[in-house]
Amino acid sequence: MKAERFLSKLNIEKGQTILITGGNSGIGKEEARMLCKCGCRVILACRRVEAGNEAKREFEMEMPGCKVQVIHLDLTSFESMDEFIEEVQKLDLDAIHFNAGIYRVPFTKGICDFESHMAVNFAANYYILDRLLPHLESLPHPVKVLFTTSVVARYYRIAPICYDGGKRYKKERSYAYSKTALNMVYLTLLKRSKSTNIIPILVHPGICFTPLIEKAYPNKRFRLLASKFIRFFFNSPKKGALPALLALSEATKSPCLLGPRGLFHSAGIPKSYPLYRGNLKNAEEMLLVARERFAKQGIEIKLN
Ligand SMILES: NC(=O)c1ccc[n+]([C@@H]2O[C@H](COP(=O)([O-])OP(=O)(O)OC[C@H]3O[C@@H](n4cnc5c(N)ncnc54)[C@H](OP(=O)(O)O)[C@@H]3O)[C@@H](O)[C@H]2O)c1
């Protein structure tokens, strides 16, 4: 089924306000575009504000009168995250999507001395959510909280090595750990949200050709080969945005995991399926370690 046909069947309520981190690029940008088409007000939280403004201009040319706002967010900086949190606390959001992320980057350290995948994809989102939760819970209507995970999150068992990259740093493994840890944030929020207005939802886009993948695999031969099979094993960024759009539609009223229905969940139209919990046994410890590291910096994380 074509993305447009699937989208035409989704009922996304007009006038909602939805914030997407990393909404200037790839899947987040396509999600924002489609939400604008549905008459939603979209807030793009971007590390590169100029790229956010460019996306805004593009949407306005395509859909005159659409409502798009750009705000700054750098997930590597507490100063930026605190400014972002202050700004968002003034907003009446219907949904927030933690979409921004990094993949297969060279070894560096990020906030709380975490390896950078863990720092950006997990710890920063954990911190922001913890700070925003009282505000989101105070809103007089349901608020959907979306997290972008990945199919690779299920393939690695959690070990202490994951926090700092280990002696033999492996990019793919560190990325997978960071998304597993994000799954744990989802499960923690799920526990807490049972009697509140918060609806946590995990989405994953399958595998999509976006700047993230292009930067991770600069090899031309690989990309040529992949493009031959793209229709079967890869989603376009537009199709990759469908799980999030399904999550934001009226069809989704309760917590779930949404991802492509194809082989290995790598491509296709989205559906809901159970979260694989086989490797999550030790994962709770990841949140504990994060809280301890935040505490060392004088930051108390209440979401646990
Ligand atoms: N593409 C796939 O196959 C795939 C598969 C599974 C999961 N995902 C997940 O989907 C999400 C979106 O990825 P994508 O494929 O659309 O890639 P993308 O086009 O590279 O988008 C990633 C976004 O995250 C932003 N970002 C990165 N580091 C940041 C930071 N420190 N602070 C704030 N924003 C930051 C990027 O900003 P800049 O534009 O400034 O770099 C960009 O807007 C990611 O979480 C990724 O892990 C992707």
The ligand as a Gaussian input file, in Angstrom:
#p B3LYP/6-31G(d) Opt

LIG

0 1
 N       16.762000       5.827000       9.257000
 C       16.550000       4.623000       9.785000
 O       16.656000       3.590000       9.114000
 C       16.189000       4.495000      11.233000
 C       15.893000       3.207000      11.725000
 C       15.520000       3.061000      13.067000
 C       15.448000       4.181000      13.877000
 N       15.753000       5.405000      13.370000
 C       15.666000       6.550000      14.291000
 O       14.829000       7.528000      13.716000
 C       15.179000       8.813000      14.257000
 C       15.264000       9.816000      13.111000
 O       16.348000       9.448000      12.290000
 P       16.432000       9.767000      10.718000
 O       16.701000       8.497000      10.040000
 O       15.296000      10.609000      10.303000
 O       17.826000      10.575000      10.680000
 P       18.211000      12.087000      10.421000
 O       17.613000      12.561000       9.149000
 O       19.682000      12.154000      10.578000
 O       17.491000      12.837000      11.629000
 C       18.035000      12.810000      12.906000
 C       17.645000      14.120000      13.575000
 O       18.191000      14.115000      14.903000
 C       18.843000      15.355000      15.096000
 N       19.916000      15.295000      16.076000
 C       21.047000      14.547000      16.058000
 N       21.821000      14.866000      17.107000
 C       21.173000      15.812000      17.803000
 C       21.467000      16.548000      18.969000
 N       22.612000      16.404000      19.635000
 N       20.571000      17.462000      19.400000
 C       19.404000      17.658000      18.749000
 N       19.068000      17.008000      17.621000
 C       19.950000      16.104000      17.162000
 C       19.415000      15.689000      13.733000
 O       19.787000      17.051000      13.685000
 P       20.799000      17.577000      12.531000
 O       19.962000      17.664000      11.281000
 O       21.248000      18.885000      13.060000
 O       21.896000      16.552000      12.420000
 C       18.230000      15.333000      12.862000
 O       17.302000      16.374000      12.855000
 C       16.470000       8.605000      15.031000
 O       16.180000       8.489000      16.417000
 C       16.982000       7.266000      14.525000
 O       17.767000       6.580000      15.487000
 C       16.115000       5.598000      12.078000

